[in-house]
Amino acid sequence: MQNTREALADSAAENIITSTHLAVNAVNAFTEQVFHTRGGRIGSGMGSVIEALWGFYLNVRLNSEKEIPYELGWIYGHEYNDFACIFRNEDWNPDTKEGELFRIEVKSMVASADESKAHFDRLQHEFAENELLAVFLWDWKLMNDQPKTVYPAVLDYFVGHALPIAQLRDVLHVERGGTFVKKDHCPDGCPIQPCKHVGEPLNTSGVRERRSGPQSTKGPGVSYAANFGGMLRMLGSRGRQGKEYLKHEYAFDPTKARFIDFMARNFSRVARAIK
Ligand SMILES: [Zn+2]
């Protein structure tokens, strides 16, 4: 039974990954038809709209495949725009994950912004093995027939398993001098181990990267550093070792390679790092 479920989760993930270009084409056709404006705001929440539209258009596609037993559900009460791949004809309980095959964390980035506000900062142990990550790069684009009017368009995207990307992020974090709180070594000196801080990232100066990190590692003047998992920043490497690691993973791990390719296509900084 377990094997059947795993095989189904694998084929569902593959289907979502390979069908995304059709969903993205549909999103762009819709935004080009409807979301017209002069100007075009950044930080407007449009990224969240695009993330949701992807889910809905993908669902139209999945629902047209009558023979598959799954669809997407939009998880309520979450900090992020998260979808779950769920069984079509079964009860779904997001609190217990009953009726779910796996989850999808969705992020968006604006191409013309220096660093995306999107943070991929969930810890490795917070991910299930088969969870997916979807990242959409978008920007305001001039309309062909109305040169002063823009619409938001998805320019590029990545959809793939989240865990390999988290591993990539974490190795490079350490390579740049960061650390993770280890069991029995919590800076808060928590009496019961493992404490809830184990695995929390600290930066080179020992400042916690997330609000949930140890209380005693608050930074001077900031509650937490919030650099961890910055989509572009997380691929940065200082020394030769980091670069070697990036190149090695690029050559041998197809999911990491697709993510690095996606970032390298759009950010010259990343392209230089794998040369
Ligand atoms: Zn602790």
Residues whose N, C-alpha, C, O or C-beta is under 5 A from the ligand:
A	BS01	ZN	C186 D188 C190 C195 K196 H197
